Amino acid sequence: MTPDTVRWAYLLLLGREPESPEVVESWRNAGLAALREGILASPEFQARMVSGRLDSPVAAPVGPAALETAIALRDGAFPAAAPPGREVPELDRLRREVLSAPDLQALLPPRDGLRLRRLRLPGRDMALFGDTRDPEFAGAPGPAAPLAAAVRALLPGGGEGVTAMVSGAGIGLAALAIHAAAPRLAGLRLWEGRLREAAFLAANIAENGVRAQVEAREAPPARDMLRQGAGLLRLAAPGAAAEALEAAGDVPVLLRLDLRALVLEGGHPREAIAALAAAFPGAAWLADAVTARPLDGPGQAALLEAALDGPQELVLAAAADWLERFAPA
């Protein structure tokens, strides 16, 4: 078993590099069976599985070593040499292949499946359907309340005459927050390219009586949404930070900033945050449920540190006057 085998076992199942060369050597000496069972039984993996975070991207090119490791983890034995020219599947497919092995299924946390959760958002209670393995559902209400407070501050008239458009709508948590905060919107258009999430999105929109157009496909570029009349943008799909910069102007943007995805896209986190702050003078980071922190120098540094632990919510606006109206419930 090579160091690459240990490395890719960590990347596939834990989403990170091994702690040290000594740890790698220890697993090499322990062997493949101990490696696969040890990682799958670890509290770190179990927590990732329950919270639905197994699909996090990794900053490493997927190649033959990843394929060989995935097959070894699935089958409990290293494969024969792969035929020349065999295509290497993308990362999520490799993970699914590993976890499809019957003996590994017994080591996985129970699959709770579909659940219904009640949410309290500004002015009303809402229902949220989802799967307990989905991080958006497991973490609900998550950023919904501060997002709603930001929308109320950005659209003090309740959104009258405004069309909101949402890219990467997920199961609909942000869309419900936008609707609750701006009940007088002229229109709400939602795009989600993942079919499973799009199905939950449609169910949640219908269950809560929200008038919205839901499309189970990737959203058009933000600049096209602006041409279609968007007066509020929510960008949460891959490439969101770059699209926000292209959309800089008078239309406010609710941005989900995912540094891991940004790095995989070739971006530089510090420079990207500085560029967003420069393009949107009224930009702020929703640091917690009650705090909107301006993206000045210290704010950018604090955001960068927090974003290393997971995606963060930004409000991008041409002017900072909305901050005076920001009042979380």
Salt bridges, closest charged atoms under 4 A:
GLU17 OE1 - ARG7 NE 2.95
GLU19 OE2 - ARG16 NH2 2.84
GLU25 OE1 - ARG28 NH1 3.34
GLU44 OE2 - ARG16 NE 2.70
ASP75 OD1 - ARG74 NE 2.70
GLU90 OE2 - ARG96 NH2 3.70
ASP92 OD1 - ARG95 NH1 3.10
GLU97 OE1 - ARG74 NH1 2.84
ASP103 OD2 - ARG36 NH1 2.97
ASP125 OD1 - ARG120 NH1 3.25
ASP131 OD2 - ARG133 NH2 2.36
ASP131 OD2 - ARG196 NH2 2.58
GLU160 OE1 - ARG184 NH2 2.66
GLU192 OE2 - ARG194 NE 2.85
GLU197 OE2 - ARG194 NH1 3.88
GLU215 OE2 - ARG189 NH2 3.09
GLU215 OE1 - ARG217 NE 2.72
ASP224 OD1 - ARG227 NH2 2.12
GLU246 OE1 - ARG223 NH1 2.59
ASP258 OD2 - ARG256 NH1 3.79
GLU313 OE1 - ARG234 NH1 2.49
ASP321 OD2 - ARG325 NH1 3.77
